[in-house]
Amino acid sequence: MSLKIMVYIIKSLQSGPAAVSLSVTLECSSARGRPSCCEQAHAKMAVEEDIFGTFFDEETKTDVLVKRFTLKNSNNVSVQIITYGATITTINIPDKNGTLADVNLGFDDMNGYLLSTNPYFGAVVGRVANRIKGARFSIKGQQYNVAANRGENHLHGGIKGFDKKIWAANVEGSKVTFSYLSKDGEEGYPGDLLVNVTYSLSEDNELVLEMKATCTKPTPVNLTNHAYFNLAGHNEGAKEIYEHELMLNADSYTPAVDAIPTGEIVPVKGTPFDLQTPKLLKKAIPETPENGYDNNFCVIQKNTENGLNLVGRALHPKSGRVMEVFTNQPGVQLYTANFVPEDDSLPGKGGCFYKKHGAFCLETQNYPNAVNQANFPNSVLLPGQAYIHTALYKFSVQK
Ligand code: GLA
């Protein structure tokens, strides 16, 4: 059977009953002992679909099915993403001996993701990630009030942001695209916003997120993915986070009061925010004013060929696991899970408990509150324009 026909069959299956679980790899194995082209295709095309769970949506009074997609490559790296929040639930990567660990914090089932204390684990956050001061902004003289869900400020898209929505999903080849239409007025934002987030995994262990959006009225947009990483393994806790060496390619940051930037852009040199050369988190975290990072850093911009700049590099020496992050965005929020509880109140995958400083996030983004800060990069998308945000996580090992 030709590859083209296979893809067609798979596409039609996908639009059929959601309970169908499929794998291109299985289909290809029927090809009369002619492995070469198919073996290539296996690596590129293995996207599996199954059901992650269901939940009762109080708003629509319906049972909602949550699908899960698994991307795999031939290095045993696999990534799983669900249609709830277009959330990454799993990232399995090998250590220097080839032993796999899931380095992404998350939950085993929907009950976990629905917890009010779920700190956005792995989700796509929007329409505007991070904070909007006073939960209001003006565009062309018109004031808009958005949901105030963190004191008087707006955080991570509001009360029911994109992380709490069910996204449509479509597999094309080795990629899966999640789509969500945010309606005019949702959480107070102006205009419809159509969002597409495409996840792919390369043979070079690069997990790539392409986030795109278009609108019908001028609106601020600032998407991010809120994955929490621990390169020792998701359940290894603060003890192993402190052993990570972290480098950030940022020569300035945006100081903030109560997490709202003051508007200054200040060189990191001579401050605890200077991570331009790798620092052991065990040493760096205690030097920060609030015993942990929750800060926006300004990524050094270079005219690169693919438009992406290096954001940073994390190394966990014992396992040898390395993660490098690249983006076309001007900023990154480094968050060291400061507000994850210190007690056993946040149960995670496999019966573990996630705790303070048990992970780090590198949330590629525009600067927080950019819509109210004229000297920050523009965050207002206009009809006819496209918001395009790439985040690339490259996993490797250092022996
Ligand atoms: C971001 C914010 C933090 C916190 C976490 C999630 O990193 O900057 O203040 O809200 O998300 O809890």
Residues whose N, C-alpha, C, O or C-beta is under 5 A from the ligand:
A	BS01	GLA	P119 D294 Y335
